[in-house]
């Protein structure tokens, strides 16, 4: 089944909350998107290293044990400077969000999120990318 979002076939979903992982997986698989899951930043980095060519997008929680989202994002960028990341957080400072967007984060998803919020972020990202391709 083709996904609603062209070029989005596999997402790495990173969150330490099992409920968020479960809901995220259910939403993404409804669109025919394969989901890889990690419960902390270190596991996310291992999965990304192993499957970077396959992973089209990372949805990354900011507050996790072992390694937080900002440190994980930085490590992912070292592996692949073009890594596509959407942050997910229940409480982030505007200054921190602005800093991470300036560093290359594509969008921010407030937690807990639902299908409408997730697809709205994807539509924003993919609309921006299709504009970039036309220029």
N, C-alpha and C positions, 0 to 999 in steps of 0.2 A: 504494500500500500504506500503510495506517495504521501509525503508529509505536506501539510498545509504551507509550510515554510521551506521553500526551495533551498537545498543545500544543508538542511538540518536533519541529519539522519541519526546522529548519536550524541547524547548529552551526558556529561559527567556531573552527577548531582552530589554535592558535598554538604552534609549537615550532620550534626551529632544527635539530632532529635529523630528517633525512629518514625514518629508520626509524620513529620515533614517529608522524610524520605519516601514513606508509603504514599502519601497524597501526591507528591511530585511525580513519582513513578506512574501512578494511575493516570494523572493528567497527560503526561508526555506520551505514554503508550497509546492513549486514545488517538493521538495524531500519527501513530505509526513510527514514533521515535524510539530508538533503542536507548536504554538507560543503564549506565554504569553508576554504582553508588560507592561513596566513601563516607565514613563517619568522623574523619578528622583530616587535617591538612596533609599529614605525612602519607597517609594511605592514598589520598588524592594525587599526590606527586608521583607515587609509585605507579598508580593506574595510568596517569597521563604519560609517564615515560614509556610504559609498555604499549600504549595504544594511541599516541599523539596523532598519528595519521588518520585514525578512525574517528576521534572525538572532534565534533564540530563546535561545541560550546560547553562551557563549564558554568554551572550555577553554584555559587560559592557562598556558604554561610560565613559571616564575619566573626561570630563568637563561638569558638570551639575549643575543647581541651587539646592538648598535645601541640597543636600549631594553629594559630588564629588565621582568619581569612586574609588579612593584609600580608602576613608573612608567606602564606601559601601562594597568593597572587604573584608576589615577587619571585618566588621560586619557579612558578609556572612560566613566567616571562623569561627567566634564564634558560629554561628548556626550549621555549618557543616564543620569541618576541611578538609573534602575531597571534598568540592565544586569545580566544574570544571568551570573555568572562562577564557574567552578570552577577552582581552581588545580591545577597539575600540577608536581610537583617531586621530585627524587631526594634532596634534602637541604635541609630548611627547619627553622629553629629554631622551637620551640613558641611562643616569644614573638612571632615574626614572623607565624606562622599566626594566633594569637589576635588580633593587631592587624588583620590583613586581614579576618578573619571579622567583627570588630567594625565594620569599615568597609563590610561588605556582601557579602563573598565567601560563596557558598552552600555550598561544600564544598572538600575537598582530596583530590586523587588522587595517590597515590604513583607515581613512575616507576621502572621501566617498568611499565605497567599492562596488564591483560588484560581480556577481555570481562566476566568476573565482577566485577572491581573497578570497572569503568566502570559497569556496570548497577547495582551496589550503591550507588554514589554518586548516580546518577540516581533510584533508588527512594527513597533518603533525602530527596533534594530534593523530589521530587514528592509524597511522603507528607506532608512538612511543609507544602507549598503547599496540598494539598487540605484539611488540617486548618485552615489559616488561612482558607480560603474558607468553611468551615462556621461559623466563629466570627462 
